C-alpha cells in the first residue's frame, strides 16, 4: 500500500483504500521549540491527544464520548499512555480504534491536541514544531496508511483540531483538518455539545 501525505482539508476514503481495514491507530507527534538557555516553560509543555465522538447531528455522544487522559477508554476506542513532555523521537501519543466496535450512533470522531494549562502557563503552538498525525493499520503490523504534517505556524493557539474520522454509510473517511483554536479541551467539548 502506497503511503499518502495529506494536505490540509484532504480526505482519504480509508475503506476504499483497504476494505478489510478495522483496527487502526491514530498516532501524533511533535517537538517543543527550545531557544537559548531560557525556554520560558517550553521544556515542561504537556500536549494531550484527545478524541470526541459525535453523533449524526454533529453533537457529542455525552461524557463517554470524550476520550482524554482522565477518560482513556470508550466503546471501540482507547487512548494509550499520557506523554507529558513530548520527549524522544517518533509518536508521542496514540489512540487505538476498532472501527466496527465504535458506538453505532457515532458518525464522526474528532481528534485534537491540546496544551495542558496552555493559557495559565503562557504556552501556545508557536512553541511547537514538526507536529504530525498519522493513521496506522494495526491489522497489518502497524503499517502507515496516511500522514498529515502540520506546516503552518501555530501562533498563539492552545488547541488544534488535527483530523476527523467520518462514517459515511459503512465506509470511513479520514480528513486532515489543521484548525487552530484558542482554548482547551473544555472549549472543544462546548463547541460540540
Residue pairs with C-beta under 8 A, 6 or more apart in sequence:
1 17
1 18
1 137
1 140
1 143
1 145
3 144
3 145
3 146
3 147
4 12
4 145
4 146
4 147
5 146
5 147
5 148
5 149
6 12
6 146
6 147
6 148
6 174
6 176
7 148
7 176
8 148
8 152
8 176
8 177
8 178
9 175
9 176
9 177
9 178
10 148
10 175
10 176
11 173
11 174
11 175
11 176
12 145
12 146
12 173
12 174
12 175
13 171
13 172
13 173
14 21
14 24
14 135
14 145
14 165
14 171
14 172
14 173
14 174
15 21
15 170
15 171
15 172
16 171
17 145
18 137
18 145
20 139
21 99
21 137
21 139
21 145
21 172
22 98
22 99
22 100
22 139
23 96
23 97
23 98
23 99
23 137
23 138
23 139
24 96
24 97
24 99
24 135
24 136
24 137
24 138
24 145
25 94
25 95
25 96
25 97
25 135
25 136
25 138
25 142
26 49
26 51
26 94
26 95
26 97
26 111
26 133
26 134
26 135
26 136
26 163
26 165
27 91
27 93
27 94
27 133
27 134
27 135
27 136
28 49
28 91
28 92
28 93
28 94
28 111
28 113
28 131
28 132
28 133
28 134
28 162
29 86
29 90
29 91
29 92
29 130
29 131
29 132
30 47
30 86
30 92
30 113
30 128
30 129
30 130
30 131
30 132
31 86
31 128
31 129
31 130
31 131
32 42
32 43
32 45
32 86
32 127
32 128
32 129
33 42
33 126
33 127
33 128
33 129
34 42
34 43
35 42
40 122
41 121
41 122
41 123
42 123
42 127
43 85
44 85
44 121
45 85
45 86
45 115
45 121
45 123
45 127
45 128
46 84
46 85
46 115
46 116
46 117
47 83
47 86
47 92
47 93
47 113
47 114
47 115
47 116
47 128
48 68
48 69
48 82
48 93
48 113
48 114
48 115
48 116
48 185
49 79
49 92
49 93
49 94
49 95
49 111
49 112
49 113
50 66
50 67
50 68
50 69
50 79
50 111
50 112
50 113
50 114
50 185
50 188
51 66
51 67
51 68
51 77
51 79
51 95
51 109
51 110
51 111
51 112
52 60
52 65
52 66
52 67
52 109
52 110
52 112
52 188
52 189
52 192
53 60
53 61
53 64
53 65
53 66
53 67
53 74
53 77
53 102
53 103
53 106
53 108
53 109
54 60
54 61
54 65
54 106
54 107
54 108
54 109
54 110
54 192
55 61
55 105
55 106
55 107
56 105
56 107
58 108
58 192
59 192
59 193
60 66
60 189
60 192
60 193
61 103
61 105
61 106
63 71
64 71
64 74
64 75
65 74
65 106
66 185
66 189
67 73
67 74
67 77
67 78
67 79
67 95
68 79
68 185
69 79
69 82
72 78
72 79
72 80
73 79
75 101
75 102
75 103
76 97
76 98
76 99
76 100
76 101
76 102
76 103
76 106
77 95
77 96
77 97
77 98
77 102
77 109
78 95
78 96
78 97
79 93
79 94
79 95
80 93
80 94
80 95
80 96
81 93
82 93
83 92
83 93
84 116
86 92
91 134
95 111
96 138
97 109
97 165
99 172
102 109
102 167
106 167
107 166
107 167
108 164
108 165
108 166
108 167
109 164
109 165
109 166
110 161
110 163
110 164
110 177
110 188
110 192
111 133
111 161
111 162
111 163
111 164
111 165
112 159
112 160
112 161
112 162
112 181
112 185
112 188
113 131
113 159
113 160
113 162
114 158
114 159
114 160
114 184
114 185
114 188
115 121
115 123
115 124
115 125
115 128
115 158
115 159
115 184
117 123
117 184
118 124
118 158
118 159
118 184
119 158
119 184
123 158
124 154
124 155
124 156
124 157
124 158
125 131
125 153
125 154
125 155
125 156
125 157
125 158
125 160
125 180
126 153
126 154
126 155
126 156
127 154
128 154
130 149
131 149
131 150
131 154
131 160
131 162
132 147
132 148
132 149
132 150
133 147
133 148
133 162
133 163
133 176
134 144
134 145
134 146
134 147
134 148
135 144
135 145
135 146
135 147
135 174
136 142
136 143
136 144
136 145
137 143
137 144
137 145
145 174
146 174
148 162
148 163
148 176
148 178
150 160
150 162
150 178
152 178
152 180
154 160
154 180
155 180
156 182
157 180
157 181
157 182
158 181
158 182
158 183
158 184
159 180
159 181
159 182
159 183
159 184
159 185
159 187
159 188
160 178
160 179
160 180
160 181
161 177
161 178
161 179
161 181
161 188
162 176
162 177
162 178
163 174
163 175
163 176
163 177
164 174
164 175
164 177
165 172
165 173
165 174
166 172
166 173
166 175
181 187
181 188
